[in-house]
Amino acid sequence: MIYIQLAGGMANQLFQWAHGRALQIQNPGLSIAWDARMVVRPAGAGYQLAWLLDEESVITLSSASSAGWRLVQAVSKGLSDKMSTRLPAVPPGGRMRSTSLADLTSFSNHQLHHDNYWVKGYLQETSALLPHKVVLAEELQRALDKVISPELAPKLGESYAVAHVRRGDYASVPRNLERLGVCAPSYYEAGFSLLKSQSERLIIVSDDPKWAYENVAILWPWPEKVEVSRSSSQFDDFALIAHSSAAILANSTYSWWAAFVGSPTKIISPFPWFDMDGDQGPALEDWVLLNKRTGDLVTN
């Protein structure tokens, strides 16, 4: 049995799911449990894969643990937030070995089926997912079709380019701005020059629609054909990116996943992905890299 700890928001949790599914594809019959105890703590992002995972395979907090966290939160929200992020989780029960994803891939089929292993981490390595892209995309698309708004379906069959503008805590939290960085309008302007042959219509998906409208929409060659999504559904916006004919991504695993499982014929990705790393991050080899500040083309 493999226990995989979920971490981060929906897109991060998708990486953990995908690596687990890749292991199952390579080792038919392998059982995996998804450990959601960290993400459901007070300061966690919440368990966000209920639309995708079988409920019986998910481990969450016991009633006693939930009551304990509520009590700490009632005493001091600051204390509960600090404890929930810094207090490590213990293995979910029984004898098991904490191991890395890299080690797991080297274990025999017999070991994986007969021993218990606990895997932690964001697991954003992409090379192990590429051989299973078709299967992962089909499974995600089937699950996504069940949760998107019915009125969105006709739009997904139309031709349009999409730009994802990620702001939120990337821009508002100084530490995140320094470590992660945001994509400048010049990045989108350069990307638009490469995508304008794909479609005259552009849809912008953003967690800050007002900023995106004022700073990015005006850069599209046909401003009158720009639509800034006002959807309150993360699934609808995800689907808009996935079904686009061409996409400009933000340095966000949210748009990365939508592009990975979707059908854009041209994908533009920012460089560096995160300022603290200075590399292309999870961007795939056939994606076009543009400097996220200047818009200059980056060659591998």
NORRA-V611269 format. One record per run of one state. SS is the DSSP state (h for helix, s for strand, l for the rest). FROM is the first residue (numbers start at 0). TO is the last residue. Records with the same first field share a line. If there is no record, write none. Layout:
SS->FROM-TO ; FROM-TO
This chain:
l->0-0 ; 5-8 ; 26-30 ; 35-53 ; 59-61 ; 75-75 ; 86-95 ; 99-99 ; 106-107 ; 114-115 ; 119-125 ; 130-131 ; 145-148 ; 156-159 ; 165-166 ; 172-172 ; 179-183 ; 195-200 ; 206-207 ; 215-215 ; 219-221 ; 228-232 ; 242-244 ; 248-251 ; 261-264 ; 271-286 ; 291-295 ; 298-299
s->1-4 ; 31-34 ; 57-58 ; 96-98 ; 116-118 ; 160-164 ; 201-205 ; 225-227 ; 245-247 ; 265-270 ; 287-290 ; 296-297
h->9-25 ; 54-56 ; 62-74 ; 76-85 ; 100-105 ; 108-113 ; 126-129 ; 132-144 ; 149-155 ; 167-171 ; 173-178 ; 184-194 ; 208-214 ; 216-218 ; 222-224 ; 233-241 ; 252-260
